[in-house]
Amino acid sequence: MSRLSNTWIETHYPTRCNVPRVKALIGDSGTYGWVHRDAAVIFEALSLVFIAWGYEVRSAGSYNCRRIKGSRTWSSHSWAVSDDINPDTNPWAPWVGGRLVTDLPDDLIAYVENELVTVSGGLPVLFWGGRWNRHDPMHFQTIATPAETAAGINTPSGGIVSQYVRQGSSGPGVGELQAHLIGQGFDLGRWGPLNDGLDESYGGDTTAALAQWQNALGIVEYLNVSGSWAAQDPGTYAGPRTWAKLGAQGNKGEKGDPGEPGVAGSPGVKGERGVEGPQGDPGAGGSTGTKGDPGAKGDPGPVYIGTIEVVPKQAP
């Protein structure tokens, strides 16, 4: 059975025109769509791709109980498992003479088709409508089941596969988050086999470090709570915005060795004593000789901060 068929969709994402929908943020510009509750994780992952590529989502059309244009067949939008992104720049082919017209980057599409896959089994999670004979490049459609996505979806975070993790969870996804935070210079305590804080357990130290980092960058994460998206307290959830930013930031480099100390300046040369005047005639005192000028004070040696030479002020 084709995963694009309505029979497959109804089996895994029931029920047409009466589906449990949630509000999913798409991209980072405030655009959202109402998607099937069990497909929300897939569209969160797609959102992260758009964020990582810097692609601006201006419009996202998800749930719409309707039939396909010019057909009696129900549209996948009737199950809220598809999203139409920026139709003005990704038009349906019949609108533009049958041509494929899109502003979606080739490498973004390649990532969605080949690397946006389930953690368990490596299955693709979305189909791109640009592959249809009647190109529909705005269209992204769910092709993975809720059971297949339960273990998570691989998402772009600097080339590292990540799962979204939250306070109280544990496992490799938490360890990856901790490794990023340690790389950014945060102290996560003396936990773990190496006593470096990397213990794959999302506890208080990880929460405090992530909260400080998210606050510094103005990152707010959202989770669906009772059918609507709610902002999460800083540090309690590492979602798509956190992973996108962590992937963009490299870890801090090692601190450089201090520079060699500067050489002390040589002391100035002492001035010579003045020459005594000749003895005067009796009754008249001889003139005192002129005092010699003091020698110039020696210049101090250069001072070094790290490997940068700081030129000292010249001696008067």
C-alpha distance (Angstrom), angle and dihedral (degrees) to the residues before:
residue distance angle dihedral
M1 . . .
S2 3.78 . .
R3 3.79 114.4 .
L4 3.80 87.5 -138.8
S5 3.80 93.5 59.6
N6 3.77 122.0 105.6
T7 3.80 89.8 -127.0
W8 3.81 90.5 59.8
I9 3.81 91.5 45.6
E10 3.82 93.5 49.5
T11 3.82 90.0 49.1
H12 3.79 95.0 54.7
Y13 3.82 104.1 23.3
P14 3.82 107.8 33.2
T15 2.98 141.6 -150.1
R16 3.82 122.4 38.5
C17 3.81 112.3 -132.2
N18 3.81 90.3 -3.8
V19 3.79 104.0 67.8
P20 3.82 129.7 144.4
R21 3.81 101.2 -106.2
V22 3.79 132.7 -165.9
K23 3.79 131.9 -171.8
A24 3.81 109.4 -106.8
L25 3.79 122.6 -167.6
I26 3.81 111.0 -133.3
G27 3.81 114.4 -158.9
D28 3.79 122.6 -22.3
S29 3.82 101.8 -75.9
G30 3.81 97.4 85.8
T31 3.83 96.5 -96.6
Y32 3.79 115.6 140.5
G33 3.79 141.8 174.5
W34 3.80 134.3 -157.7
V35 3.80 106.0 -114.5
H36 3.80 135.6 173.4
R37 3.78 109.6 -77.7
D38 3.82 92.5 -125.5
A39 3.84 92.2 49.7
A40 3.82 95.2 49.3
V41 3.82 93.0 98.6
I42 3.83 89.2 57.1
F43 3.79 92.9 53.6
E44 3.82 90.6 45.0
A45 3.81 86.3 57.4
L46 3.82 91.4 47.9
S47 3.80 88.3 49.8
L48 3.79 89.6 55.3
V49 3.81 90.5 52.8
F50 3.81 90.7 54.5
I51 3.82 90.3 48.1
A52 3.81 92.9 48.5
W53 3.83 91.5 50.4
G54 3.81 93.6 43.4
Y55 3.82 89.9 -122.7
E56 3.81 111.8 160.4
V57 3.81 114.3 -133.2
R58 3.80 108.9 -155.6
S59 3.79 98.4 165.0
A60 3.80 134.4 22.9
G61 3.81 121.2 -178.7
S62 3.80 114.1 -167.5
Y63 3.80 125.6 146.0
N64 3.79 115.4 39.8
C65 3.81 122.3 147.2
R66 3.82 99.4 -140.8
R67 3.79 145.5 112.9
I68 3.81 125.0 -102.7
K69 3.81 111.0 -87.0
G70 3.81 110.1 -87.7
S71 3.81 93.1 5.4
R72 3.80 142.7 90.1
T73 3.81 90.0 -135.1
W74 3.78 117.7 107.2
S75 3.81 116.3 -114.6
S76 3.81 119.2 -118.8
H77 3.80 85.4 -121.8
S78 3.81 86.3 74.8
W79 3.83 86.9 72.6
A80 3.86 94.1 41.4
V81 3.80 91.8 -122.9
S82 3.83 96.2 120.7
D83 3.77 135.3 64.9
D84 3.82 127.9 -159.8
I85 3.81 110.2 -149.8
N86 3.82 122.6 -156.9
P87 3.83 98.9 -26.4
D88 3.81 90.3 -172.3
T89 3.81 91.5 67.7
N90 3.83 97.3 25.7
P91 3.83 101.3 46.0
W92 3.79 127.8 -179.6
A93 3.83 107.3 -98.7
P94 3.84 97.2 -117.9
W95 3.81 87.6 60.8
V96 3.83 91.4 59.4
G97 3.78 104.8 37.9
G98 3.80 96.3 -82.4
R99 3.81 94.3 -62.1
L100 3.81 127.2 135.1
V101 3.80 105.4 -115.0
T102 3.80 118.7 173.8
D103 3.79 141.7 143.9
L104 3.81 92.1 -156.3
P105 3.84 108.4 118.9
D106 3.80 115.3 -112.4
D107 3.80 92.5 -127.5
L108 3.81 91.3 51.2
I109 3.81 90.5 55.2
A110 3.81 90.6 45.0
Y111 3.79 89.4 53.2
V112 3.82 93.0 49.6
E113 3.80 92.3 48.9
N114 3.81 99.5 41.6
E115 3.80 110.4 21.7
L116 3.80 107.5 26.4
V117 3.81 90.2 87.4
T118 3.79 139.8 138.5
V119 3.79 117.6 -83.6
S120 3.79 88.2 -132.7
G121 3.81 111.1 59.3
G122 3.82 98.4 -6.6
L123 3.81 93.8 -107.3
P124 3.82 120.8 166.0
V125 3.80 112.7 -112.0
L126 3.83 102.9 -162.5
F127 3.80 138.3 43.9
W128 3.82 118.7 -149.8
G129 3.81 115.2 -138.4
G130 3.79 92.4 -144.5
R131 3.82 86.6 82.7
W132 3.80 94.0 65.0
N133 3.81 118.5 100.1
R134 3.78 87.1 -117.6
H135 3.78 93.3 50.0
D136 3.80 115.8 -132.2
P137 3.82 102.3 177.5
M138 3.81 94.3 170.2
H139 3.83 89.8 63.5
F140 3.83 125.4 96.6
Q141 3.83 115.4 174.1
T142 3.81 131.9 -169.4
I143 3.83 114.3 -113.4
A144 3.84 101.3 166.0
T145 3.78 126.0 81.7
P146 3.82 125.0 -123.0
A147 3.81 88.8 -111.9
E148 3.81 91.0 54.1
T149 3.82 93.5 50.4
A150 3.82 94.8 43.7
A151 3.82 92.9 96.7
G152 3.79 91.9 50.7
I153 3.79 141.0 -96.5
N154 3.78 127.2 -94.4
T155 3.80 108.7 -113.6
P156 3.82 135.0 -174.9
S157 3.79 113.3 -94.1
G158 3.78 105.5 148.9
G159 3.80 92.3 -49.1
I160 3.82 92.6 -52.2
V161 3.80 121.3 121.0
S162 3.79 110.2 -124.9
Q163 3.76 141.6 175.9
Y164 3.76 123.0 -149.0
V165 3.81 107.9 -106.2
R166 3.76 134.9 -172.3
Q167 3.80 140.1 -164.0
G168 3.80 111.8 -64.1
S169 3.82 96.0 24.5
S170 3.80 126.3 113.2
G171 3.78 140.9 -165.6
P172 3.83 140.1 76.7
G173 3.82 93.4 -40.1
V174 3.81 89.9 59.1
G175 3.79 90.6 46.1
E176 3.79 90.1 53.6
L177 3.81 90.9 51.0
Q178 3.81 90.5 49.2
A179 3.81 91.2 49.5
H180 3.82 89.7 54.6
L181 3.81 92.3 48.8
I182 3.80 92.7 47.9
G183 3.80 88.2 49.0
Q184 3.81 88.3 54.5
G185 3.80 89.7 56.5
F186 3.81 101.3 -99.0
D187 3.80 120.6 145.7
L188 3.82 109.5 -132.8
G189 3.79 95.3 179.1
R190 3.77 130.9 -107.3
W191 3.81 97.1 -57.3
G192 3.80 127.0 129.7
P193 3.81 134.1 41.2
L194 3.82 92.6 -63.3
N195 3.82 94.5 41.5
D196 3.81 88.9 -122.9
G197 3.81 98.0 116.8
L198 3.82 95.8 -99.4
D199 3.80 102.8 124.0
E200 3.86 101.4 132.7
S201 3.82 90.0 -118.0
Y202 3.83 119.0 119.2
G203 3.80 100.0 -139.6
G204 3.78 139.0 141.7
D205 3.82 98.6 -62.6
T206 3.81 92.5 50.3
T207 3.81 90.9 46.2
A208 3.82 93.1 50.1
A209 3.81 93.6 47.5
L210 3.80 93.8 46.5
A211 3.82 91.0 47.1
Q212 3.81 90.9 54.0
W213 3.80 91.5 47.7
Q214 3.83 95.3 45.8
N215 3.81 92.3 46.9
A216 3.81 91.7 50.0
L217 3.82 90.7 54.8
G218 3.81 97.1 36.9
I219 3.82 93.2 -117.7
V220 3.81 116.9 163.7
E221 3.81 120.2 -176.0
Y222 3.82 125.4 -156.9
L223 3.80 133.2 -152.0
N224 3.77 130.1 -172.8
V225 3.80 110.2 -107.0
S226 3.81 118.9 -178.8
G227 3.79 93.0 -22.9
S228 3.81 99.9 -43.5
W229 3.79 134.8 79.9
A230 3.79 116.8 -106.7
A231 3.81 130.2 -172.2
Q232 3.80 112.7 -110.7
D233 3.79 125.6 -135.0
P234 3.83 112.1 -97.0
G235 3.78 112.8 -87.7
T236 3.81 96.8 15.3
Y237 3.82 99.4 94.6
A238 3.79 134.4 32.9
G239 3.80 102.5 -160.0
P240 3.82 136.2 154.1
R241 3.82 97.2 -57.4
T242 3.80 92.1 49.9
W243 3.79 94.3 49.2
A244 3.81 92.9 45.5
K245 3.80 91.0 54.3
L246 3.81 94.9 41.5
G247 3.79 89.0 53.2
A248 3.82 91.2 50.9
Q249 3.81 93.5 50.8
G250 3.77 119.4 72.3
N251 3.76 119.4 -145.1
K252 3.78 117.2 -93.2
G253 3.79 114.4 -88.9
E254 3.77 122.4 -117.9
K255 3.77 116.0 -85.5
G256 3.82 111.8 -97.8
D257 3.80 122.5 -117.2
P258 3.79 114.7 -95.7
G259 3.80 115.4 -102.3
E260 3.78 122.6 -106.3
P261 3.83 113.2 -87.9
G262 3.80 115.7 -98.9
V263 3.81 120.1 -102.5
A264 3.80 113.4 -104.2
G265 3.82 115.2 -111.8
S266 3.87 119.2 -106.3
P267 3.83 115.7 -103.4
G268 3.84 115.9 -103.8
V269 3.85 119.9 -100.5
K270 3.81 113.2 -100.0
G271 3.84 113.6 -115.5
E272 3.86 118.4 -110.8
R273 3.76 120.2 -106.3
G274 3.82 115.1 -102.2
V275 3.86 119.7 -103.0
E276 3.81 115.7 -104.2
G277 3.80 115.3 -115.0
P278 3.83 120.1 -117.1
Q279 3.77 117.6 -87.1
G280 3.81 110.4 -92.7
D281 3.77 129.2 -130.4
P282 3.75 116.1 -81.2
G283 3.77 110.4 -76.2
A284 3.84 93.6 24.6
G285 3.77 120.7 85.5
G286 3.72 116.6 -128.5
S287 3.83 116.6 -113.2
T288 3.74 117.5 -102.4
G289 3.77 115.1 -113.8
T290 3.80 118.8 -110.1
K291 3.80 114.7 -95.0
G292 3.78 113.1 -114.3
D293 3.84 118.5 -113.2
P294 3.80 114.5 -104.1
G295 3.77 115.6 -108.9
A296 3.82 118.9 -100.7
K297 3.82 115.5 -91.6
G298 3.79 112.2 -107.8
D299 3.84 117.7 -109.8
P300 3.80 114.3 -107.7
G301 3.78 115.8 -114.7
P302 3.87 119.8 -103.2
V303 3.79 118.7 -80.8
Y304 3.82 119.9 -134.6
I305 3.79 128.3 -148.4
G306 3.78 104.6 -170.4
T307 3.79 102.1 -46.0
I308 3.84 95.2 -30.8
E309 3.82 116.1 105.1
V310 3.79 114.5 -138.5
V311 3.83 109.7 -153.7
P312 3.84 109.0 -132.2
K313 3.77 123.6 -131.9
Q314 3.80 110.5 -94.6
A315 3.77 117.4 -106.4
P316 3.82 114.3 -105.1
